[in-house]
Amino acid sequence: MINNRYHHLVLGEHALEHQHRNGSYVAYGTHLERPDDGPQELSDRELVFLARAFQFHLATITPAGWPYIQYRSGPRGFLQHLGGNRIGFADLRGNAQFASVGNIEHNGRAALILIDHPRRQRLKLLGTATVIDRATDPGLLERLVTIGTTRMTAQAERSIILDIEAFDWNCARSIVPLYDRDYIAELSGLYHAEIVELRSEVEQLRAEVDRLRAG
């Protein structure tokens, strides 16, 4: 039985009415017929997807009650797993508007959506975000700007951590398959290796033909 935390956080009375009218209540609404299971646990599938990400959109709530969406990007692996259901990233210096930071400090509820366009996968996460300044925990920020053996060169000012409550994998039907340079290089590398191998076989066959002709 799947965890129903996401359904309890996302689906309300009006959504359920539409599901009843459109025949999708059994697939979604029935999960609300039992008590909330509590936070979903991030599995290896989610963690691998997060580690591969180089961009996401972050949604927070303004003091006026409106949703605010911001685009974030960095090297692959900049969104890091900090243990359990906690993930985090370094907040890099920007235009000094501080809208997302202020929203998080006012109301920590946040959502992320990550899309892998080449593989046509997307993941939505809901959680509670916290802003931690460099002076409060310099070690955490240093960890978040370090990806493997590489240190990010952009100026990082604070850490943002999220304790994930729920997540959902969306269907791939409407995802446009865009291809970035790294993905193309990965595919091209496979073809290049195959070409090198085939050329080697051709040279061996030519040498064998020459040997037979000479004999």
Secondary structure as a PSIPRED ss2 file (coil, helix, strand):
# PSIPRED VFORMAT (PSIPRED V4.0)

   1 M C   1.000  0.000  0.000
   2 I C   1.000  0.000  0.000
   3 N C   1.000  0.000  0.000
   4 N C   1.000  0.000  0.000
   5 R H   0.000  1.000  0.000
   6 Y H   0.000  1.000  0.000
   7 H H   0.000  1.000  0.000
   8 H H   0.000  1.000  0.000
   9 L H   0.000  1.000  0.000
  10 V H   0.000  1.000  0.000
  11 L C   1.000  0.000  0.000
  12 G C   1.000  0.000  0.000
  13 E H   0.000  1.000  0.000
  14 H H   0.000  1.000  0.000
  15 A H   0.000  1.000  0.000
  16 L H   0.000  1.000  0.000
  17 E H   0.000  1.000  0.000
  18 H H   0.000  1.000  0.000
  19 Q H   0.000  1.000  0.000
  20 H H   0.000  1.000  0.000
  21 R H   0.000  1.000  0.000
  22 N H   0.000  1.000  0.000
  23 G C   1.000  0.000  0.000
  24 S C   1.000  0.000  0.000
  25 Y C   1.000  0.000  0.000
  26 V C   1.000  0.000  0.000
  27 A C   1.000  0.000  0.000
  28 Y C   1.000  0.000  0.000
  29 G H   0.000  1.000  0.000
  30 T H   0.000  1.000  0.000
  31 H H   0.000  1.000  0.000
  32 L H   0.000  1.000  0.000
  33 E H   0.000  1.000  0.000
  34 R C   1.000  0.000  0.000
  35 P C   1.000  0.000  0.000
  36 D C   1.000  0.000  0.000
  37 D C   1.000  0.000  0.000
  38 G C   1.000  0.000  0.000
  39 P C   1.000  0.000  0.000
  40 Q C   1.000  0.000  0.000
  41 E C   1.000  0.000  0.000
  42 L C   1.000  0.000  0.000
  43 S C   1.000  0.000  0.000
  44 D H   0.000  1.000  0.000
  45 R H   0.000  1.000  0.000
  46 E H   0.000  1.000  0.000
  47 L H   0.000  1.000  0.000
  48 V H   0.000  1.000  0.000
  49 F H   0.000  1.000  0.000
  50 L H   0.000  1.000  0.000
  51 A H   0.000  1.000  0.000
  52 R H   0.000  1.000  0.000
  53 A C   1.000  0.000  0.000
  54 F C   1.000  0.000  0.000
  55 Q E   0.000  0.000  1.000
  56 F E   0.000  0.000  1.000
  57 H E   0.000  0.000  1.000
  58 L E   0.000  0.000  1.000
  59 A E   0.000  0.000  1.000
  60 T E   0.000  0.000  1.000
  61 I E   0.000  0.000  1.000
  62 T C   1.000  0.000  0.000
  63 P C   1.000  0.000  0.000
  64 A C   1.000  0.000  0.000
  65 G C   1.000  0.000  0.000
  66 W C   1.000  0.000  0.000
  67 P E   0.000  0.000  1.000
  68 Y E   0.000  0.000  1.000
  69 I E   0.000  0.000  1.000
  70 Q E   0.000  0.000  1.000
  71 Y E   0.000  0.000  1.000
  72 R E   0.000  0.000  1.000
  73 S E   0.000  0.000  1.000
  74 G C   1.000  0.000  0.000
  75 P C   1.000  0.000  0.000
  76 R C   1.000  0.000  0.000
  77 G C   1.000  0.000  0.000
  78 F C   1.000  0.000  0.000
  79 L C   1.000  0.000  0.000
  80 Q E   0.000  0.000  1.000
  81 H E   0.000  0.000  1.000
  82 L C   1.000  0.000  0.000
  83 G C   1.000  0.000  0.000
  84 G C   1.000  0.000  0.000
  85 N C   1.000  0.000  0.000
  86 R E   0.000  0.000  1.000
  87 I E   0.000  0.000  1.000
  88 G E   0.000  0.000  1.000
  89 F E   0.000  0.000  1.000
  90 A E   0.000  0.000  1.000
  91 D E   0.000  0.000  1.000
  92 L E   0.000  0.000  1.000
  93 R C   1.000  0.000  0.000
  94 G C   1.000  0.000  0.000
  95 N C   1.000  0.000  0.000
  96 A C   1.000  0.000  0.000
  97 Q C   1.000  0.000  0.000
  98 F C   1.000  0.000  0.000
  99 A H   0.000  1.000  0.000
 100 S H   0.000  1.000  0.000
 101 V H   0.000  1.000  0.000
 102 G H   0.000  1.000  0.000
 103 N H   0.000  1.000  0.000
 104 I H   0.000  1.000  0.000
 105 E H   0.000  1.000  0.000
 106 H H   0.000  1.000  0.000
 107 N C   1.000  0.000  0.000
 108 G C   1.000  0.000  0.000
 109 R E   0.000  0.000  1.000
 110 A E   0.000  0.000  1.000
 111 A E   0.000  0.000  1.000
 112 L E   0.000  0.000  1.000
 113 I E   0.000  0.000  1.000
 114 L E   0.000  0.000  1.000
 115 I E   0.000  0.000  1.000
 116 D E   0.000  0.000  1.000
 117 H C   1.000  0.000  0.000
 118 P C   1.000  0.000  0.000
 119 R C   1.000  0.000  0.000
 120 R C   1.000  0.000  0.000
 121 Q E   0.000  0.000  1.000
 122 R E   0.000  0.000  1.000
 123 L E   0.000  0.000  1.000
 124 K E   0.000  0.000  1.000
 125 L E   0.000  0.000  1.000
 126 L E   0.000  0.000  1.000
 127 G E   0.000  0.000  1.000
 128 T E   0.000  0.000  1.000
 129 A E   0.000  0.000  1.000
 130 T E   0.000  0.000  1.000
 131 V E   0.000  0.000  1.000
 132 I E   0.000  0.000  1.000
 133 D E   0.000  0.000  1.000
 134 R C   1.000  0.000  0.000
 135 A C   1.000  0.000  0.000
 136 T C   1.000  0.000  0.000
 137 D C   1.000  0.000  0.000
 138 P H   0.000  1.000  0.000
 139 G H   0.000  1.000  0.000
 140 L H   0.000  1.000  0.000
 141 L H   0.000  1.000  0.000
 142 E H   0.000  1.000  0.000
 143 R H   0.000  1.000  0.000
 144 L H   0.000  1.000  0.000
 145 V H   0.000  1.000  0.000
 146 T E   0.000  0.000  1.000
 147 I E   0.000  0.000  1.000
 148 G C   1.000  0.000  0.000
 149 T C   1.000  0.000  0.000
 150 T E   0.000  0.000  1.000
 151 R E   0.000  0.000  1.000
 152 M C   1.000  0.000  0.000
 153 T C   1.000  0.000  0.000
 154 A C   1.000  0.000  0.000
 155 Q C   1.000  0.000  0.000
 156 A E   0.000  0.000  1.000
 157 E E   0.000  0.000  1.000
 158 R E   0.000  0.000  1.000
 159 S E   0.000  0.000  1.000
 160 I E   0.000  0.000  1.000
 161 I E   0.000  0.000  1.000
 162 L E   0.000  0.000  1.000
 163 D E   0.000  0.000  1.000
 164 I E   0.000  0.000  1.000
 165 E E   0.000  0.000  1.000
 166 A E   0.000  0.000  1.000
 167 F E   0.000  0.000  1.000
 168 D E   0.000  0.000  1.000
 169 W E   0.000  0.000  1.000
 170 N C   1.000  0.000  0.000
 171 C C   1.000  0.000  0.000
 172 A C   1.000  0.000  0.000
 173 R C   1.000  0.000  0.000
 174 S C   1.000  0.000  0.000
 175 I C   1.000  0.000  0.000
 176 V C   1.000  0.000  0.000
 177 P C   1.000  0.000  0.000
 178 L C   1.000  0.000  0.000
 179 Y C   1.000  0.000  0.000
 180 D C   1.000  0.000  0.000
 181 R H   0.000  1.000  0.000
 182 D H   0.000  1.000  0.000
 183 Y H   0.000  1.000  0.000
 184 I H   0.000  1.000  0.000
 185 A H   0.000  1.000  0.000
 186 E H   0.000  1.000  0.000
 187 L H   0.000  1.000  0.000
 188 S H   0.000  1.000  0.000
 189 G H   0.000  1.000  0.000
 190 L H   0.000  1.000  0.000
 191 Y H   0.000  1.000  0.000
 192 H H   0.000  1.000  0.000
 193 A H   0.000  1.000  0.000
 194 E H   0.000  1.000  0.000
 195 I H   0.000  1.000  0.000
 196 V H   0.000  1.000  0.000
 197 E H   0.000  1.000  0.000
 198 L H   0.000  1.000  0.000
 199 R H   0.000  1.000  0.000
 200 S H   0.000  1.000  0.000
 201 E H   0.000  1.000  0.000
 202 V H   0.000  1.000  0.000
 203 E H   0.000  1.000  0.000
 204 Q H   0.000  1.000  0.000
 205 L H   0.000  1.000  0.000
 206 R H   0.000  1.000  0.000
 207 A H   0.000  1.000  0.000
 208 E H   0.000  1.000  0.000
 209 V H   0.000  1.000  0.000
 210 D H   0.000  1.000  0.000
 211 R H   0.000  1.000  0.000
 212 L H   0.000  1.000  0.000
 213 R H   0.000  1.000  0.000
 214 A H   0.000  1.000  0.000
 215 G C   1.000  0.000  0.000
